[in-house]
Amino acid sequence: MSEAGDAAAARLAQALRAHLAQQTGAPVDAVETHISRLLLARDAAYKLKKPVRLPFADFSTLDARRRFCEEELRLNRRLAPGLYLDVRPVLGTPEAPRIGRPGEAPGEAIDWVLRMQRFATGQEADALLRRDALTAQELDVFASRLARFHAGAPVAAAAQGFGTPQRVGAAMADVIEQLAPLLAGDADAARRLARLRTAFGHARPALEQAWAARPAGGHVREGHGDLHLANLVRLADGLTAFDCIEFDPGLRWIDTMADLGFLTMDLKAHGRAGLAWRFLDRYLEAAGDHGGLPVLRAYEAYRAGVRELAARLRKAGGAPLPPARPAYLACAEALAAPDGCRPRLLVTHGLSGSGKSTVAAALLEAAGAVRLRSDVERKRLAGLAPLQRSADAGLDIYTAEATARTFDRLHALADVALRAGYAVIVDAAFLRRAERERFRALARERHAPFAILHCHADERALRERVARRQALGADPSEAGLQVLARQGGWAEPPGADELPVTIDVPTDVPWDAAALARRWAALDLPQA
């Protein structure tokens, strides 16, 4: 964009700001980025695209600005329909502009704006997190919502070439190359970038097969593309994502794990790793895409590099770096480091109502682990949602054959996660020794430490919990009082050879997840 074009666009935005202030009788705030100007009126926000031509975006013509406004409206209405209202022409003259109605005199438009519902300042997820006001429960709801969004998003055609190993590798290399000149004079950052360059170079051949499997499996879809915490906002109906990538299809047609990994990375970069692991757990429970775990960490590291690049570009453009911004480059380096992968395997053990899933859910946050839950995977194999009752669907999913299939699936998924370098919690009853021994053998094959989380409570507490769970219907488990009564007759407690790797947790007294995580870490030696 020429200086004259920039100045003309700035004058138009300023005149439009004055018009809106006069029209509403209230001040209009203005926010500027390298590609847009946002005018924040009392009840609405108006987004003008700058007439720029950049390597990644071309808004240099009036027709292009209209087209990309309409594309931004279409794309963001997928997740935030109440936030994105319409596209309107800017009419009048550059000195005396006004905002027209949709479809009004489009041939006379001097520019175009995207009109949005204005939300309260400070409701973005990063701002909520800084105030410790972002709740785990609303993140849980958004995790399920994101999984549904991905499941319904269009799948990339092979001919488009999106999400291929070549494209992913080139994107990672491009971030490094763009960052290098921006870090001149910062010796520590330059050293980190060099280590990140090496890690990305090692990841590319190691992950080529896994990356190639993702588009072939239908996991490259039209996603959000920019799903960091600042692009997640609390509205009346909960958290929702906004401001997705509209200007470059290649940044939007991506692996669903690249979308997910932006958010899990950002939670980690903000010092909330527990929430990141919890979000991953809830997403995987809803989506079932455990096959994406081998590529997730690389995508997280790449996304951290993207955020560092965005910050450095803003600094290069004259804006100071925020004083409390996350250390994205250090986060990228840590996520990409091979020694950050420490696979280990823990299985739960206990009767129905003993608190296995409750303890496992807290432990995965405290220790940083992937959970595989038998109640969820059993239903997934039968085509049921986690909270759907099998009897309502006319299915018997508790036969010996169904149980065998469930444990086969848990074993296969645990193997995938261990190979990807994750700590894994398999959340099932594991009342038979043979079931535990099978997974202990898997840990030995993967040279991973093995542990048993033995949960128990007195009989009265067990019965009360099972009855309450059945009455509420808010848990995937369908085990009732009759199942509990039968379990006691054939459950096999940990044997003498299992006790050294068993973490005993009486759940009818207070317990501490952080302490349990430390006890699990203390067993962190591969089992012979």
Residue pairs with C-beta under 8 A, 6 or more apart in sequence:
1 9
1 50
1 51
1 52
1 53
1 60
5 51
6 50
6 51
8 94
9 37
9 48
9 50
9 51
10 37
11 94
11 95
12 48
12 90
12 94
12 97
12 110
12 111
13 30
13 37
13 39
13 48
15 94
15 95
15 96
15 97
16 39
16 46
16 48
16 90
16 97
16 99
16 113
17 28
17 30
17 39
19 96
19 97
19 98
19 99
20 28
20 39
20 41
20 46
20 99
21 27
21 28
21 41
24 41
24 42
24 43
26 41
26 42
28 39
28 40
28 41
29 39
29 40
30 37
30 38
30 39
30 40
31 37
31 38
31 40
32 38
34 50
34 52
34 54
34 313
34 314
34 317
35 49
35 50
35 52
35 54
35 57
35 59
35 247
36 47
36 48
36 49
36 50
37 47
37 48
37 50
38 45
38 46
38 47
38 48
39 45
39 46
39 47
39 48
40 118
41 118
42 118
43 117
43 118
44 85
44 115
44 116
44 117
44 118
45 115
45 116
45 117
45 118
46 99
46 113
46 114
46 115
46 116
47 69
47 72
47 113
47 114
47 115
47 116
48 90
48 111
48 112
48 113
49 59
49 65
49 68
49 69
49 112
50 59
51 59
51 60
51 61
51 65
52 58
52 59
52 60
53 59
53 60
56 247
56 248
56 251
57 68
57 247
57 248
58 64
58 247
59 65
59 68
59 247
62 109
62 110
62 111
62 112
65 111
65 112
66 87
66 106
66 109
66 112
68 246
68 247
69 87
69 112
69 113
69 114
70 87
71 246
72 84
72 114
72 244
72 246
73 84
73 86
73 87
73 114
75 244
75 245
75 246
75 252
76 83
76 84
76 242
76 243
76 244
76 246
77 84
78 149
78 153
79 145
79 149
79 224
79 240
79 241
79 242
79 244
80 233
80 235
80 240
80 241
80 242
82 117
82 235
82 237
83 116
83 117
83 119
83 233
83 235
83 240
83 242
84 114
84 116
84 117
84 242
85 115
85 116
85 117
86 102
86 115
87 102
87 112
87 113
87 114
87 115
88 99
88 100
88 101
88 102
88 104
88 112
88 113
88 115
89 99
89 100
89 104
89 105
89 106
89 108
89 109
89 111
89 112
90 97
90 98
90 99
90 100
90 109
90 110
90 111
90 112
90 113
91 97
91 98
91 99
91 100
91 104
91 105
91 108
91 109
91 110
92 98
92 110
93 110
94 110
97 110
97 111
99 113
99 115
100 109
119 233
119 235
122 128
122 131
123 233
123 234
123 235
124 229
124 230
124 231
124 232
124 233
125 134
125 229
125 230
125 232
125 233
125 234
125 239
126 228
126 229
126 230
126 232
126 266
126 270
128 134
128 234
129 229
129 267
129 270
129 272
130 324
134 275
136 275
136 278
138 234
138 238
138 239
139 239
139 275
139 278
139 279
139 282
140 278
140 279
140 282
141 238
141 239
142 232
142 238
142 239
142 240
142 241
142 279
143 279
143 282
143 283
143 286
144 282
144 283
144 286
145 238
145 239
145 240
146 227
146 241
146 259
146 260
146 263
146 283
147 283
147 286
147 287
148 286
149 223
149 224
150 221
150 223
150 256
150 259
150 260
150 287
151 287
153 221
153 222
153 223
153 256
154 221
154 222
155 218
155 220
155 221
156 162
156 163
156 215
156 220
156 221
156 222
156 253
158 215
158 216
160 253
161 167
162 215
162 220
162 249
162 250
162 253
162 254
163 211
163 214
163 215
163 219
163 220
163 253
163 254
163 255
164 211
164 212
164 215
165 204
165 207
165 208
165 211
165 212
167 250
168 211
168 255
168 302
169 204
169 211
171 302
172 200
172 203
172 204
172 298
172 302
172 305
173 200
175 302
175 305
175 306
175 309
176 193
176 196
176 197
176 200
176 305
178 309
179 193
179 305
179 308
179 309
179 312
179 329
180 190
180 193
182 309
182 312
182 313
182 315
182 316
183 189
183 190
183 193
183 312
184 190
189 329
192 329
192 330
192 332
192 333
193 329
195 333
195 337
196 301
196 305
196 329
196 332
196 333
196 336
199 301
199 333
199 336
199 337
199 338
200 298
200 301
200 302
200 336
202 338
203 298
203 301
203 336
207 294
207 295
207 298
210 294
210 295
211 255
211 295
213 291
214 220
214 255
214 257
214 292
214 295
215 255
217 291
219 255
219 256
219 257
219 289
219 291
219 292
220 253
220 254
220 255
220 256
221 253
221 254
221 256
222 252
222 253
223 244
223 252
223 253
223 254
223 256
223 258
223 259
224 231
224 241
224 244
224 245
224 252
224 259
225 244
225 245
225 251
225 252
225 254
225 259
226 243
226 244
226 245
226 251
226 262
227 241
227 244
227 259
227 260
227 262
227 263
228 262
228 263
228 266
228 303
228 307
229 263
229 266
229 267
229 270
231 241
231 242
231 243
231 244
232 239
232 240
232 241
232 242
232 263
233 239
233 240
233 241
233 242
244 252
245 251
245 252
246 252
255 292
255 295
255 299
256 287
256 289
256 292
257 289
257 292
257 295
257 296
257 299
258 299
258 302
258 303
260 280
260 283
260 292
260 296
260 299
261 296
261 297
261 299
261 300
261 302
261 303
262 299
262 300
262 303
262 306
263 276
263 279
264 276
264 277
264 279
264 280
264 296
264 300
265 276
265 300
265 301
265 303
265 304
265 307
265 331
265 335
266 303
266 307
266 326
267 273
267 275
267 276
267 279
268 276
268 300
268 331
268 335
269 304
269 307
269 326
269 327
269 328
269 331
270 326
271 326
273 368
274 365
274 366
274 368
275 365
277 364
277 365
277 368
277 369
278 361
278 364
278 365
280 296
280 370
281 361
281 364
281 370
281 371
284 290
284 370
284 371
285 373
285 376
285 386
286 386
288 380
290 370
290 372
290 413
290 416
290 417
291 416
293 370
293 416
293 417
293 420
293 422
294 416
294 419
294 420
296 420
297 335
297 336
297 340
297 341
297 420
297 421
298 336
300 335
301 332
301 333
301 335
301 336
302 332
304 328
304 329
304 331
304 332
304 335
305 328
305 329
305 332
307 326
307 328
308 328
308 329
308 332
311 321
311 322
311 325
311 328
314 321
315 321
334 340
340 421
341 420
341 421
341 422
342 421
342 423
342 524
343 417
343 418
343 419
343 420
343 421
343 422
343 423
343 424
343 446
343 447
343 448
344 423
344 424
344 443
344 448
344 449
344 450
344 451
344 520
344 524
345 414
345 418
345 423
345 424
345 426
345 439
345 442
345 443
345 446
345 448
345 449
345 450
345 451
346 363
346 369
346 423
346 424
346 425
346 426
346 450
346 451
346 452
346 453
346 503
346 520
347 425
347 426
347 428
347 430
347 436
347 439
347 450
347 451
347 452
347 453
348 356
348 357
348 359
348 360
348 425
348 426
348 427
348 428
348 429
348 430
348 452
348 453
348 455
349 356
349 429
349 430
349 431
349 436
349 452
349 453
349 454
349 455
349 494
349 502
350 356
350 429
350 454
350 455
350 456
351 429
351 431
351 456
351 462
351 484
351 487
351 488
351 491
352 429
352 462
352 466
352 477
352 479
352 483
352 484
352 487
353 457
353 461
353 462
353 463
353 464
353 465
353 466
353 469
353 479
353 484
354 455
354 456
354 457
354 462
354 507
355 455
355 457
355 465
355 505
355 507
356 427
356 428
356 429
356 453
356 455
357 373
357 375
357 427
357 475
357 477
358 507
359 453
359 455
359 505
359 507
359 511
359 513
359 516
360 371
360 373
360 425
360 427
360 453
361 371
362 513
362 516
363 369
363 425
363 453
363 513
363 516
363 517
363 520
364 370
364 371
364 425
365 513
366 513
366 514
366 516
366 517
367 423
367 516
367 517
367 520
367 521
368 423
369 422
369 423
369 424
369 425
370 417
370 422
370 423
370 424
370 425
371 424
371 425
371 426
371 427
372 410
372 413
372 414
372 417
372 424
372 425
372 426
372 427
373 427
373 428
373 476
374 406
374 407
374 410
374 426
374 427
374 428
374 429
375 386
375 427
375 475
375 476
375 477
375 478
376 386
376 476
377 406
377 409
377 410
377 413
378 397
378 398
378 402
378 403
378 406
379 385
379 386
379 388
379 390
379 397
379 476
380 386
380 409
381 397
381 402
381 405
381 406
381 409
382 390
382 393
382 395
382 397
382 402
384 390
384 393
384 395
384 397
386 476
387 473
387 474
387 475
387 476
389 473
389 478
390 396
390 397
390 398
390 478
391 478
396 402
398 478
406 428
407 428
407 435
407 438
410 426
410 428
411 438
411 439
411 442
414 424
414 426
414 439
414 442
415 442
415 446
417 424
418 424
418 442
418 443
418 446
418 448
419 446
425 453
426 439
428 435
429 487
430 436
430 439
430 452
431 487
431 490
431 491
431 492
432 490
432 491
432 492
433 492
433 495
433 498
436 452
436 494
436 498
439 450
440 450
440 527
443 449
443 450
443 526
443 527
444 450
444 526
444 527
444 528
447 526
448 526
449 501
449 523
449 524
449 525
449 526
449 527
450 501
450 527
451 501
451 502
451 503
451 520
451 523
452 494
452 498
452 501
452 502
452 503
453 502
453 503
453 505
453 516
453 520
454 493
454 494
454 502
454 503
454 504
454 505
455 505
455 507
456 504
456 505
456 506
456 507
457 465
457 506
457 507
457 508
458 508
461 507
461 508
462 484
463 481
463 484
466 479
466 480
466 481
466 484
467 481
469 475
469 477
470 478
470 480
470 481
494 502
501 523
501 527
503 516
503 519
503 520
503 523
505 511
505 516
